[in-house]
Amino acid sequence: MITTNLDGFVCVPLPADLYNEVLKRYPDRVSTLIRDVTEAFLENTKDDFSSDSGFYWDSLFLPSYTELRVKESRSNNYGVAKIINEQVIYEGKTMKSVSQFASKVRNNTSVNAWITVEIKRPNDHTWKLADKFRR
């Protein structure tokens, strides 16, 4: 009898119907298939999370090359900033904060950046309102 040390494993709940469908197709290697698919996923998405440099906005980490945009007052144009290393860069100038950037785009008015700023991280395909990233 072969024994396996189970200390190196975790239990991940899967819906029973999903597990049973995989079991029908790969009856002898369900765990191997799940491991292989997970490893492939991690390899394919490694660039999404590989940046060590970036900017912390409260508890939200914005990796380098994240874009921020704010709709200008009274127009359909946007002001766009970029996170470069640990800085928010807008029109070639370093902003102290995301809020300062949002205020600058909105003619130096007071704004709630969480509901004004949209974010697009390096591998995102769409813009998302900053408030969606809050915990």
C-alpha positions in Angstrom: 0.0 0.0 0.0 1.3 3.4 -1.0 0.7 6.2 1.6 0.8 9.9 0.7 1.7 12.6 3.2 -1.4 14.7 3.2 0.3 17.7 4.9 1.2 19.1 1.5 -2.4 19.3 0.3 -5.5 21.5 0.7 -9.1 20.8 0.2 -10.8 23.0 -2.4 -14.6 22.8 -2.5 -16.0 22.2 -6.0 -19.6 21.9 -7.0 -20.4 18.1 -7.1 -21.8 18.4 -10.6 -18.5 20.0 -11.9 -16.4 17.3 -10.2 -18.6 14.5 -11.5 -18.3 15.9 -15.1 -14.5 15.9 -14.8 -14.6 12.5 -13.3 -16.6 11.2 -16.3 -14.0 12.5 -18.7 -10.8 11.7 -16.7 -11.7 9.0 -14.2 -8.1 8.2 -13.3 -6.6 11.6 -13.0 -9.0 14.2 -11.7 -6.6 15.7 -9.2 -3.8 15.7 -11.7 -6.0 17.5 -14.3 -7.1 20.1 -11.8 -3.4 20.7 -10.7 -2.3 21.0 -14.4 -5.1 23.4 -15.3 -4.3 25.5 -12.2 -0.6 25.6 -13.0 -1.3 26.6 -16.6 -3.6 29.4 -15.4 -0.9 30.7 -13.0 1.7 30.6 -15.8 -0.7 32.4 -18.3 -1.5 35.1 -15.8 1.9 35.7 -14.1 2.4 39.0 -15.8 -0.9 40.3 -14.3 0.8 40.2 -10.8 4.5 40.3 -11.5 5.0 44.0 -10.8 6.8 44.7 -7.6 6.6 48.4 -8.1 3.5 50.5 -7.9 1.5 52.8 -5.8 -0.6 52.2 -2.7 -3.9 54.1 -2.6 -5.0 53.3 0.9 -5.0 49.5 0.9 -5.4 49.3 -2.9 -2.1 48.4 -4.7 -1.9 49.9 -8.2 1.0 48.2 -10.2 3.2 50.3 -12.4 1.6 51.2 -15.8 -1.9 51.2 -14.3 -3.9 54.0 -15.9 -6.2 56.3 -14.0 -8.8 58.5 -15.7 -11.2 61.2 -14.6 -13.9 62.8 -16.7 -13.3 66.5 -17.0 -15.9 69.0 -15.7 -18.4 70.1 -18.3 -16.9 67.9 -21.2 -16.7 64.4 -22.4 -12.9 64.4 -22.3 -10.8 62.6 -19.7 -7.7 63.4 -17.9 -5.5 60.3 -17.8 -2.6 59.6 -15.4 -0.3 56.7 -15.2 1.3 54.9 -12.3 5.0 54.8 -12.9 7.0 53.0 -10.1 5.7 54.6 -6.9 4.3 57.8 -8.5 1.1 59.1 -10.0 2.1 61.0 -13.2 -0.3 63.4 -14.8 0.7 65.7 -17.7 4.4 65.0 -16.9 4.0 66.0 -13.3 4.0 63.9 -10.1 0.8 64.0 -8.1 1.0 63.4 -4.3 -2.1 61.3 -4.4 -4.9 59.9 -6.6 -7.2 62.5 -5.0 -4.9 65.3 -6.1 -4.9 64.0 -9.6 -8.8 63.8 -9.6 -9.0 67.3 -8.2 -6.6 68.7 -10.8 -8.6 67.2 -13.7 -11.8 68.7 -12.1 -10.4 72.2 -12.0 -9.0 71.9 -8.5 -12.4 71.2 -7.0 -12.9 68.9 -4.1 -13.9 65.4 -5.4 -14.4 61.9 -3.9 -11.7 60.1 -6.0 -13.2 56.7 -5.2 -16.3 57.5 -7.2 -14.6 59.8 -9.7 -11.5 57.8 -10.8 -11.6 54.9 -13.2 -8.8 52.3 -13.2 -7.3 50.2 -15.9 -4.4 47.9 -14.7 -1.8 46.8 -17.2 -3.7 43.6 -18.2 -7.2 44.9 -17.9 -9.3 45.3 -21.0 -11.9 47.7 -19.5 -12.0 50.6 -17.2 -13.5 50.0 -13.7 -14.6 52.6 -11.2 -12.1 52.7 -8.3 -14.9 52.1 -5.7 -15.2 48.6 -7.2 -11.7 47.8 -5.8 -12.4 48.9 -2.3 -12.6 46.3 0.5 
